[in-house]
Amino acid sequence: MSGSLWGHYSDTVNLASRIEGLTKIYKVFIIITENTYNELYDLSIFDIREIDLVKVKGKTRNIKIFEVFNGDNRIVKIQKKETKELFTDGLTKYREGNFSECISIFKKCRKLAPGDTLPIIYIERCNYLLNYPPSSKWDGVSEITIK
């Protein structure tokens, strides 16, 4: 195999490892990238929601990540489905830098879906960002360092 092909495979394996590491940070079972999401043949058989836009160590481009929650227990899965639109609204407010409104939205998500771990993560992030405002270059991208 040519060196560039090995580099491509190495890069792909490295990214997959980093994405797998994100499951621990986000406290979810399965995370996929936007590339994988776009390759899915029939989205109707999956319970999926976008969860963040990240920049992982060693990468220059931002990566949109999604949670596949088919494997969650029945109640949590139902709660996530019922709050999916509200959760997406929260993500939008987060990326816009509207942290107060984001907190309000994710508190509603938390109340409606107490088994969902992601609203807590976003509430904590937004509280931090309200206390330590980001620069004017805020783009809503989470920079995650995974070893």
OpenMM code with the backbone's topology and positions (N, CA, C; nanometers):
from openmm import Vec3, app, unit

residues = "MET SER GLY SER LEU TRP GLY HIS TYR SER ASP THR VAL ASN LEU ALA SER ARG ILE GLU GLY LEU THR LYS ILE TYR LYS VAL PHE ILE ILE ILE THR GLU ASN THR TYR ASN GLU LEU TYR ASP LEU SER ILE PHE ASP ILE ARG GLU ILE ASP LEU VAL LYS VAL LYS GLY LYS THR ARG ASN ILE LYS ILE PHE GLU VAL PHE ASN GLY ASP ASN ARG ILE VAL LYS ILE GLN LYS LYS GLU THR LYS GLU LEU PHE THR ASP GLY LEU THR LYS TYR ARG GLU GLY ASN PHE SER GLU CYS ILE SER ILE PHE LYS LYS CYS ARG LYS LEU ALA PRO GLY ASP THR LEU PRO ILE ILE TYR ILE GLU ARG CYS ASN TYR LEU LEU ASN TYR PRO PRO SER SER LYS TRP ASP GLY VAL SER GLU ILE THR ILE LYS".split()
positions = [
    Vec3(0.0836, -0.1187, 0.0000),
    Vec3(0.0000, 0.0000, 0.0000),
    Vec3(0.0875, 0.1242, 0.0000),
    Vec3(0.0400, 0.2264, -0.0667),
    Vec3(0.1168, 0.3508, -0.0715),
    Vec3(0.1129, 0.4206, 0.0638),
    Vec3(0.2121, 0.5066, 0.0866),
    Vec3(0.2200, 0.5797, 0.2127),
    Vec3(0.0980, 0.6648, 0.2384),
    Vec3(0.0441, 0.7282, 0.1340),
    Vec3(-0.0722, 0.8145, 0.1549),
    Vec3(-0.1955, 0.7331, 0.1934),
    Vec3(-0.2051, 0.6099, 0.1415),
    Vec3(-0.3183, 0.5245, 0.1783),
    Vec3(-0.3079, 0.4818, 0.3240),
    Vec3(-0.1858, 0.4461, 0.3665),
    Vec3(-0.1658, 0.4123, 0.5071),
    Vec3(-0.1991, 0.5324, 0.5955),
    Vec3(-0.1592, 0.6495, 0.5502),
    Vec3(-0.1893, 0.7708, 0.6259),
    Vec3(-0.3387, 0.7927, 0.6393),
    Vec3(-0.4130, 0.7646, 0.5323),
    Vec3(-0.5581, 0.7791, 0.5354),
    Vec3(-0.6203, 0.6829, 0.6374),
    Vec3(-0.5768, 0.5563, 0.6326),
    Vec3(-0.6306, 0.4573, 0.7275),
    Vec3(-0.5936, 0.4925, 0.8701),
    Vec3(-0.4709, 0.5350, 0.8893),
    Vec3(-0.4242, 0.5736, 1.0216),
    Vec3(-0.5068, 0.6908, 1.0746),
    Vec3(-0.5320, 0.7880, 0.9887),
    Vec3(-0.6116, 0.9053, 1.0259),
    Vec3(-0.7541, 0.8647, 1.0639),
    Vec3(-0.8115, 0.7737, 0.9861),
    Vec3(-0.9475, 0.7272, 1.0126),
    Vec3(-0.9559, 0.6523, 1.1449),
    Vec3(-0.8600, 0.5652, 1.1695),
    Vec3(-0.8574, 0.4891, 1.2953),
    Vec3(-0.8367, 0.5838, 1.4134),
    Vec3(-0.7504, 0.6808, 1.3974),
    Vec3(-0.7240, 0.7787, 1.5022),
    Vec3(-0.8513, 0.8580, 1.5353),
    Vec3(-0.9223, 0.9030, 1.4325),
    Vec3(-1.0469, 0.9773, 1.4546),
    Vec3(-1.1509, 0.8883, 1.5229),
    Vec3(-1.1637, 0.7650, 1.4776),
    Vec3(-1.2603, 0.6725, 1.5381),
    Vec3(-1.2305, 0.6529, 1.6863),
    Vec3(-1.1055, 0.6426, 1.7198),
    Vec3(-1.0664, 0.6267, 1.8601),
    Vec3(-1.1036, 0.7505, 1.9410),
    Vec3(-1.0808, 0.8665, 1.8840),
    Vec3(-1.1149, 0.9909, 1.9541),
    Vec3(-1.2665, 1.0057, 1.9707),
    Vec3(-1.3417, 0.9691, 1.8685),
    Vec3(-1.4880, 0.9769, 1.8763),
    Vec3(-1.5389, 0.8798, 1.9823),
    Vec3(-1.4809, 0.7603, 1.9859),
    Vec3(-1.5203, 0.6628, 2.0886),
    Vec3(-1.4930, 0.7196, 2.2278),
    Vec3(-1.3826, 0.7919, 2.2412),
    Vec3(-1.3501, 0.8547, 2.3693),
    Vec3(-1.4511, 0.9605, 2.4108),
    Vec3(-1.5182, 1.0203, 2.3142),
    Vec3(-1.6199, 1.1215, 2.3459),
    Vec3(-1.7409, 1.0617, 2.4176),
    Vec3(-1.7639, 0.9315, 2.3989),
    Vec3(-1.8793, 0.8705, 2.4665),
    Vec3(-1.8676, 0.8845, 2.6179),
    Vec3(-1.7467, 0.8821, 2.6688),
    Vec3(-1.7255, 0.8973, 2.8134),
    Vec3(-1.7540, 1.0406, 2.8580),
    Vec3(-1.7168, 1.1364, 2.7759),
    Vec3(-1.7386, 1.2777, 2.8100),
    Vec3(-1.8879, 1.3119, 2.8056),
    Vec3(-1.9562, 1.2648, 2.7021),
    Vec3(-2.0979, 1.2970, 2.6844),
    Vec3(-2.1902, 1.1991, 2.7569),
    Vec3(-2.1322, 1.0925, 2.8107),
    Vec3(-2.2078, 0.9910, 2.8871),
    Vec3(-2.3198, 0.9302, 2.8040),
    Vec3(-2.2848, 0.8925, 2.6802),
    Vec3(-2.3779, 0.8254, 2.5894),
    Vec3(-2.3098, 0.6991, 2.5374),
    Vec3(-2.3881, 0.6091, 2.4791),
    Vec3(-2.3343, 0.4805, 2.4351),
    Vec3(-2.2689, 0.4855, 2.2975),
    Vec3(-2.3323, 0.5539, 2.2020),
    Vec3(-2.2809, 0.5538, 2.0651),
    Vec3(-2.2798, 0.6956, 2.0098),
    Vec3(-2.1645, 0.7357, 1.9575),
    Vec3(-2.1500, 0.8633, 1.8886),
    Vec3(-2.0996, 0.8340, 1.7476),
    Vec3(-2.1595, 0.9015, 1.6514),
    Vec3(-2.1129, 0.8908, 1.5133),
    Vec3(-2.0848, 1.0313, 1.4601),
    Vec3(-2.0031, 1.0360, 1.3570),
    Vec3(-1.9726, 1.1646, 1.2935),
    Vec3(-2.0766, 1.1945, 1.1861),
    Vec3(-2.0710, 1.3177, 1.1375),
    Vec3(-2.1613, 1.3585, 1.0304),
    Vec3(-2.1393, 1.2743, 0.9048),
    Vec3(-2.0143, 1.2365, 0.8782),
    Vec3(-1.9869, 1.1518, 0.7617),
    Vec3(-2.0622, 1.0199, 0.7720),
    Vec3(-2.0575, 0.9576, 0.8877),
    Vec3(-2.1293, 0.8312, 0.9079),
    Vec3(-2.2791, 0.8547, 0.8978),
    Vec3(-2.3259, 0.9596, 0.9611),
    Vec3(-2.4686, 0.9935, 0.9558),
    Vec3(-2.5157, 1.0051, 0.8107),
    Vec3(-2.4378, 1.0742, 0.7290),
    Vec3(-2.4745, 1.0946, 0.5884),
    Vec3(-2.4703, 0.9660, 0.5066),
    Vec3(-2.3978, 0.8656, 0.5538),
    Vec3(-2.3885, 0.7378, 0.4826),
    Vec3(-2.4987, 0.6387, 0.5217),
    Vec3(-2.5746, 0.6693, 0.6250),
    Vec3(-2.6798, 0.5766, 0.6677),
    Vec3(-2.7871, 0.5672, 0.5603),
    Vec3(-2.8233, 0.4469, 0.5287),
    Vec3(-2.9168, 0.4218, 0.4192),
    Vec3(-3.0597, 0.4614, 0.4566),
    Vec3(-3.1054, 0.4210, 0.5739),
    Vec3(-3.2439, 0.4447, 0.6147),
    Vec3(-3.2454, 0.5041, 0.7555),
    Vec3(-3.2504, 0.6374, 0.7625),
    Vec3(-3.2470, 0.7053, 0.8927),
    Vec3(-3.3665, 0.6721, 0.9805),
    Vec3(-3.4754, 0.6274, 0.9201),
    Vec3(-3.5971, 0.6010, 0.9971),
    Vec3(-3.5814, 0.4840, 1.0950),
    Vec3(-3.4805, 0.4006, 1.0757),
    Vec3(-3.4635, 0.2876, 1.1679),
    Vec3(-3.3741, 0.3219, 1.2869),
    Vec3(-3.3207, 0.4446, 1.2881),
    Vec3(-3.2314, 0.4867, 1.3952),
    Vec3(-3.2935, 0.6006, 1.4756),
    Vec3(-3.2644, 0.5997, 1.6045),
    Vec3(-3.2972, 0.7131, 1.6909),
    Vec3(-3.1676, 0.7921, 1.7049),
    Vec3(-3.1626, 0.9069, 1.6394),
    Vec3(-3.0394, 0.9861, 1.6317),
    Vec3(-3.0708, 1.1325, 1.6586),
    Vec3(-2.9774, 1.1975, 1.7265),
    Vec3(-2.9865, 1.3434, 1.7408),
    Vec3(-2.8460, 1.4017, 1.7373),
    Vec3(-2.8376, 1.5199, 1.6829),
    Vec3(-2.7106, 1.5919, 1.6840),
    Vec3(-2.6817, 1.6333, 1.8269),
    Vec3(-2.5544, 1.6193, 1.8680),
    Vec3(-2.5229, 1.6559, 2.0060),
    Vec3(-2.4163, 1.7639, 2.0208),
    Vec3(-2.3337, 1.7853, 1.9191),
    Vec3(-2.2327, 1.8894, 1.9342),
    Vec3(-2.1568, 1.9078, 1.8033),
    Vec3(-2.0792, 2.0129, 1.8026),
    Vec3(-1.9851, 2.0416, 1.6958),
    Vec3(-1.8506, 2.0514, 1.7658),
    Vec3(-1.7603, 1.9589, 1.7343),
    Vec3(-1.6364, 1.9504, 1.8104),
    Vec3(-1.5143, 1.9664, 1.7206),
    Vec3(-1.4063, 2.0003, 1.7866),
    Vec3(-1.2759, 2.0010, 1.7227),
    Vec3(-1.1889, 1.9121, 1.8105),
    Vec3(-1.1481, 1.7988, 1.7571),
    Vec3(-1.0675, 1.7065, 1.8368),
    Vec3(-0.9203, 1.7301, 1.8108),
    Vec3(-0.8386, 1.6951, 1.9087),
    Vec3(-0.6944, 1.7136, 1.9001),
    Vec3(-0.6407, 1.6458, 1.7741),
    Vec3(-0.5584, 1.7177, 1.7033),
    Vec3(-0.4975, 1.6632, 1.5826),
    Vec3(-0.5785, 1.6874, 1.4564),
    Vec3(-0.6947, 1.7503, 1.4687),
    Vec3(-0.7792, 1.7777, 1.3524),
    Vec3(-0.7923, 1.9284, 1.3346),
    Vec3(-0.8019, 1.9710, 1.2104),
    Vec3(-0.8163, 2.1134, 1.1851),
    Vec3(-0.9616, 2.1512, 1.1585),
    Vec3(-1.0410, 2.0572, 1.1135),
    Vec3(-1.1801, 2.0913, 1.0824),
    Vec3(-1.2732, 2.0494, 1.1957),
    Vec3(-1.3840, 2.1187, 1.2029),
    Vec3(-1.4850, 2.0869, 1.3030),
    Vec3(-1.5618, 1.9629, 1.2592),
    Vec3(-1.6058, 1.8851, 1.3574),
    Vec3(-1.6764, 1.7610, 1.3285),
    Vec3(-1.8106, 1.7637, 1.4007),
    Vec3(-1.9176, 1.7517, 1.3239),
    Vec3(-2.0506, 1.7439, 1.3828),
    Vec3(-2.0703, 1.6004, 1.4312),
    Vec3(-2.1134, 1.5866, 1.5572),
    Vec3(-2.1329, 1.4529, 1.6121),
    Vec3(-2.2787, 1.4313, 1.6509),
    Vec3(-2.3184, 1.3058, 1.6427),
    Vec3(-2.4561, 1.2639, 1.6679),
    Vec3(-2.4559, 1.1492, 1.7676),
    Vec3(-2.5603, 1.1447, 1.8479),
    Vec3(-2.5821, 1.0315, 1.9375),
    Vec3(-2.6826, 0.9376, 1.8719),
    Vec3(-2.6515, 0.8086, 1.8712),
    Vec3(-2.7466, 0.7057, 1.8310),
    Vec3(-2.7966, 0.6456, 1.9616),
    Vec3(-2.9267, 0.6643, 1.9900),
    Vec3(-2.9767, 0.6206, 2.1197),
    Vec3(-3.0778, 0.5065, 2.1121),
    Vec3(-3.0721, 0.4278, 2.0060),
    Vec3(-3.1579, 0.3090, 1.9951),
    Vec3(-3.1406, 0.2150, 2.1138),
    Vec3(-3.0197, 0.2056, 2.1671),
    Vec3(-2.9900, 0.1104, 2.2733),
    Vec3(-3.0221, 0.1584, 2.4134),
    Vec3(-3.0689, 0.2818, 2.4280),
    Vec3(-3.1060, 0.3308, 2.5614),
    Vec3(-3.2266, 0.2535, 2.6134),
    Vec3(-3.2436, 0.2577, 2.7453),
    Vec3(-3.3635, 0.1912, 2.7984),
    Vec3(-3.4874, 0.2613, 2.7433),
    Vec3(-3.5967, 0.1899, 2.7408),
    Vec3(-3.7182, 0.2347, 2.6730),
    Vec3(-3.7639, 0.3731, 2.7184),
    Vec3(-3.7638, 0.3984, 2.8463),
    Vec3(-3.8142, 0.5263, 2.8990),
    Vec3(-3.7237, 0.6414, 2.8560),
    Vec3(-3.5932, 0.6236, 2.8700),
    Vec3(-3.4998, 0.7296, 2.8304),
    Vec3(-3.5094, 0.7544, 2.6804),
    Vec3(-3.5230, 0.6482, 2.6033),
    Vec3(-3.5348, 0.6634, 2.4579),
    Vec3(-3.6589, 0.7451, 2.4224),
    Vec3(-3.7694, 0.7165, 2.4857),
    Vec3(-3.8935, 0.7919, 2.4622),
    Vec3(-3.8740, 0.9384, 2.5015),
    Vec3(-3.8114, 0.9613, 2.6157),
    Vec3(-3.7873, 1.0983, 2.6619),
    Vec3(-3.7000, 1.1761, 2.5628),
    Vec3(-3.5964, 1.1112, 2.5118),
    Vec3(-3.5079, 1.1781, 2.4160),
    Vec3(-3.5819, 1.2089, 2.2863),
    Vec3(-3.6667, 1.1177, 2.2428),
    Vec3(-3.7451, 1.1426, 2.1207),
    Vec3(-3.8386, 1.2616, 2.1419),
    Vec3(-3.9025, 1.2659, 2.2589),
    Vec3(-4.0004, 1.3720, 2.2873),
    Vec3(-3.9349, 1.5086, 2.3039),
    Vec3(-3.8088, 1.5121, 2.3418),
    Vec3(-3.7407, 1.6406, 2.3635),
    Vec3(-3.6395, 1.6728, 2.2537),
    Vec3(-3.6368, 1.5930, 2.1481),
    Vec3(-3.5368, 1.6110, 2.0428),
    Vec3(-3.5412, 1.7514, 1.9816),
    Vec3(-3.6589, 1.8004, 1.9504),
    Vec3(-3.6719, 1.9337, 1.8908),
    Vec3(-3.6285, 2.0419, 1.9892),
    Vec3(-3.6689, 2.0289, 2.1136),
    Vec3(-3.6303, 2.1247, 2.2175),
    Vec3(-3.4787, 2.1218, 2.2368),
    Vec3(-3.4209, 2.0027, 2.2384),
    Vec3(-3.2761, 1.9872, 2.2519),
    Vec3(-3.2037, 2.0576, 2.1363),
    Vec3(-3.2545, 2.0395, 2.0153),
    Vec3(-3.1958, 2.1036, 1.8975),
    Vec3(-3.2040, 2.2554, 1.9088),
    Vec3(-3.3141, 2.3072, 1.9617),
    Vec3(-3.3260, 2.4514, 1.9855),
    Vec3(-3.2186, 2.4981, 2.0834),
    Vec3(-3.1947, 2.4185, 2.1862),
    Vec3(-3.0899, 2.4514, 2.2827),
    Vec3(-2.9521, 2.4569, 2.2184),
    Vec3(-2.9244, 2.3607, 2.1307),
    Vec3(-2.7964, 2.3611, 2.0586),
    Vec3(-2.7808, 2.4878, 1.9752),
    Vec3(-2.8890, 2.5277, 1.9103),
    Vec3(-2.8859, 2.6494, 1.8285),
    Vec3(-2.8523, 2.7709, 1.9145),
    Vec3(-2.9180, 2.7833, 2.0284),
    Vec3(-2.8921, 2.8968, 2.1189),
    Vec3(-2.7489, 2.8926, 2.1713),
    Vec3(-2.6996, 2.7726, 2.1982),
    Vec3(-2.5623, 2.7566, 2.2451),
    Vec3(-2.4645, 2.8084, 2.1398),
    Vec3(-2.4832, 2.7682, 2.0166),
    Vec3(-2.3921, 2.8085, 1.9096),
    Vec3(-2.4009, 2.9573, 1.8808),
    Vec3(-2.5185, 3.0152, 1.9064),
    Vec3(-2.5367, 3.1596, 1.8894),
    Vec3(-2.4744, 3.2378, 2.0046),
    Vec3(-2.4375, 3.1673, 2.1115),
    Vec3(-2.3816, 3.2341, 2.2289),
    Vec3(-2.4867, 3.2891, 2.3226),
    Vec3(-2.6111, 3.2460, 2.3065),
    Vec3(-2.7204, 3.2894, 2.3932),
    Vec3(-2.7314, 3.1910, 2.5098),
    Vec3(-2.6377, 3.2004, 2.6029),
    Vec3(-2.6228, 3.1010, 2.7075),
    Vec3(-2.7362, 3.1014, 2.8097),
    Vec3(-2.7907, 3.2186, 2.8412),
    Vec3(-2.9023, 3.2243, 2.9366),
    Vec3(-3.0242, 3.1515, 2.8821),
    Vec3(-3.0576, 3.1776, 2.7556),
    Vec3(-3.1716, 3.1101, 2.6951),
    Vec3(-3.1434, 2.9604, 2.6795),
    Vec3(-3.0207, 2.9281, 2.6479),
    Vec3(-2.9793, 2.7891, 2.6346),
    Vec3(-3.0030, 2.7139, 2.7669),
    Vec3(-2.9633, 2.7752, 2.8767),
    Vec3(-2.9838, 2.7133, 3.0086),
    Vec3(-3.1313, 2.6873, 3.0320),
    Vec3(-3.2133, 2.7862, 3.0012),
    Vec3(-3.3576, 2.7710, 3.0190),
    Vec3(-3.4122, 2.6531, 2.9381),
    Vec3(-3.3683, 2.6417, 2.8139),
    Vec3(-3.4143, 2.5330, 2.7273),
    Vec3(-3.3682, 2.3979, 2.7814),
    Vec3(-3.2413, 2.3887, 2.8199),
    Vec3(-3.1907, 2.2607, 2.8681),
    Vec3(-3.2480, 2.2232, 3.0049),
    Vec3(-3.2888, 2.3217, 3.0834),
    Vec3(-3.3589, 2.2899, 3.2085),
    Vec3(-3.4953, 2.2279, 3.1780),
    Vec3(-3.5625, 2.2767, 3.0741),
    Vec3(-3.6885, 2.2156, 3.0311),
    Vec3(-3.6641, 2.0726, 2.9837),
    Vec3(-3.5589, 2.0544, 2.9046),
    Vec3(-3.5238, 1.9191, 2.8590),
    Vec3(-3.4995, 1.8278, 2.9789),
    Vec3(-3.4270, 1.8778, 3.0752),
    Vec3(-3.3932, 1.7980, 3.1951),
    Vec3(-3.5187, 1.7569, 3.2708),
    Vec3(-3.6132, 1.8502, 3.2793),
    Vec3(-3.7383, 1.8202, 3.3506),
    Vec3(-3.8203, 1.7157, 3.2740),
    Vec3(-3.8254, 1.7275, 3.1416),
    Vec3(-3.9037, 1.6359, 3.0597),
    Vec3(-3.8328, 1.5026, 3.0351),
    Vec3(-3.6998, 1.5035, 3.0442),
    Vec3(-3.6210, 1.3826, 3.0175),
    Vec3(-3.5144, 1.3668, 3.1254),
    Vec3(-3.5557, 1.3317, 3.2472),
    Vec3(-3.4586, 1.3239, 3.3571),
    Vec3(-3.3494, 1.2191, 3.3374),
    Vec3(-3.3713, 1.1232, 3.2490),
    Vec3(-3.2699, 1.0214, 3.2230),
    Vec3(-3.1666, 1.0630, 3.1197),
    Vec3(-3.1809, 1.1805, 3.0627),
    Vec3(-3.0911, 1.2299, 2.9583),
    Vec3(-2.9752, 1.3053, 3.0229),
    Vec3(-2.8523, 1.2633, 2.9950),
    Vec3(-2.7342, 1.3252, 3.0570),
    Vec3(-2.6887, 1.4532, 2.9878),
    Vec3(-2.7217, 1.4694, 2.8613),
    Vec3(-2.6683, 1.5836, 2.7854),
    Vec3(-2.7178, 1.7204, 2.8310),
    Vec3(-2.8441, 1.7365, 2.8675),
    Vec3(-2.8850, 1.8693, 2.9157),
    Vec3(-2.8018, 1.9182, 3.0343),
    Vec3(-2.7646, 1.8278, 3.1238),
    Vec3(-2.6834, 1.8660, 3.2396),
    Vec3(-2.5483, 1.9198, 3.1929),
    Vec3(-2.4891, 1.8523, 3.0955),
    Vec3(-2.3590, 1.8944, 3.0429),
    Vec3(-2.3688, 2.0350, 2.9846),
    Vec3(-2.4752, 2.0609, 2.9080),
    Vec3(-2.4904, 2.1932, 2.8473),
    Vec3(-2.5232, 2.3007, 2.9506),
    Vec3(-2.5994, 2.2675, 3.0513),
    Vec3(-2.6284, 2.3640, 3.1582),
    Vec3(-2.4976, 2.4032, 3.2271),
    Vec3(-2.4138, 2.3039, 3.2572),
    Vec3(-2.2850, 2.3323, 3.3219),
    Vec3(-2.1954, 2.4168, 3.2314),
    Vec3(-2.1895, 2.3823, 3.1034),
    Vec3(-2.1086, 2.4602, 3.0088),
    Vec3(-2.1552, 2.6047, 3.0033),
    Vec3(-2.2855, 2.6228, 2.9918),
    Vec3(-2.3402, 2.7582, 2.9781),
    Vec3(-2.3193, 2.8399, 3.1046),
    Vec3(-2.3339, 2.7782, 3.2205),
    Vec3(-2.3059, 2.8497, 3.3449),
    Vec3(-2.1606, 2.8945, 3.3473),
    Vec3(-2.0706, 2.8081, 3.3044),
    Vec3(-1.9291, 2.8433, 3.2979),
    Vec3(-1.9087, 2.9604, 3.2011),
    Vec3(-1.9699, 2.9506, 3.0833),
    Vec3(-1.9508, 3.0540, 2.9809),
    Vec3(-2.0150, 3.1874, 3.0197),
    Vec3(-2.1182, 3.1840, 3.1028),
    Vec3(-2.1744, 3.3090, 3.1537),
    Vec3(-2.0781, 3.3747, 3.2518),
    Vec3(-2.0092, 3.2925, 3.3302),
    Vec3(-1.9116, 3.3445, 3.4269),
    Vec3(-1.7788, 3.3825, 3.3626),
    Vec3(-1.7432, 3.3106, 3.2572),
    Vec3(-1.6174, 3.3350, 3.1856),
    Vec3(-1.6496, 3.3449, 3.0365),
    Vec3(-1.7020, 3.4590, 2.9944),
    Vec3(-1.7477, 3.4730, 2.8557),
    Vec3(-1.6388, 3.4422, 2.7535),
    Vec3(-1.6780, 3.3757, 2.6465),
    Vec3(-1.5811, 3.3461, 2.5404),
    Vec3(-1.5453, 3.4730, 2.4638),
    Vec3(-1.4444, 3.4621, 2.3819),
    Vec3(-1.4024, 3.5772, 2.3017),
    Vec3(-1.5091, 3.6100, 2.1978),
    Vec3(-1.4899, 3.7215, 2.1333),
    Vec3(-1.5842, 3.7627, 2.0285),
    Vec3(-1.5795, 3.6679, 1.9090),
    Vec3(-1.4801, 3.5796, 1.9063),
    Vec3(-1.4668, 3.4818, 1.7976),
    Vec3(-1.5445, 3.3535, 1.8263),
    Vec3(-1.6320, 3.3555, 1.9262),
    Vec3(-1.7107, 3.2366, 1.9634),
    Vec3(-1.7798, 3.1789, 1.8403),
    Vec3(-1.7617, 3.0496, 1.8196),
    Vec3(-1.8245, 2.9833, 1.7063),
    Vec3(-1.9081, 2.8621, 1.7476),
    Vec3(-1.9199, 2.8411, 1.8782),
    Vec3(-2.0024, 2.7310, 1.9269),
    Vec3(-1.9371, 2.5953, 1.9158),
    Vec3(-1.8100, 2.5919, 1.8806),
    Vec3(-1.7400, 2.4649, 1.8655),
    Vec3(-1.6756, 2.4272, 1.9982),
    Vec3(-1.6967, 2.3024, 2.0395),
    Vec3(-1.6349, 2.2523, 2.1617),
    Vec3(-1.5007, 2.1917, 2.1261),
    Vec3(-1.3963, 2.2428, 2.1888),
    Vec3(-1.2638, 2.1861, 2.1649),
    Vec3(-1.2391, 2.0803, 2.2696),
    Vec3(-1.2322, 1.9572, 2.2254),
    Vec3(-1.2206, 1.8432, 2.3142),
    Vec3(-1.0824, 1.7804, 2.2970),
    Vec3(-1.0149, 1.7580, 2.4074),
    Vec3(-0.8856, 1.6912, 2.4019),
    Vec3(-0.9046, 1.5481, 2.4516),
    Vec3(-0.8817, 1.4539, 2.3633),
    Vec3(-0.8912, 1.3130, 2.3956),
    Vec3(-0.7532, 1.2536, 2.3716),
    Vec3(-0.7045, 1.1796, 2.4661),
    Vec3(-0.5701, 1.1204, 2.4505),
    Vec3(-0.5796, 0.9826, 2.3902),
] * unit.nanometer
topology = app.Topology()
chain = topology.addChain("A")
for resn in residues:
    res = topology.addResidue(resn, chain)
    for name in ("N", "CA", "C"):
        topology.addAtom(name, app.Element.getBySymbol(name[0]), res)
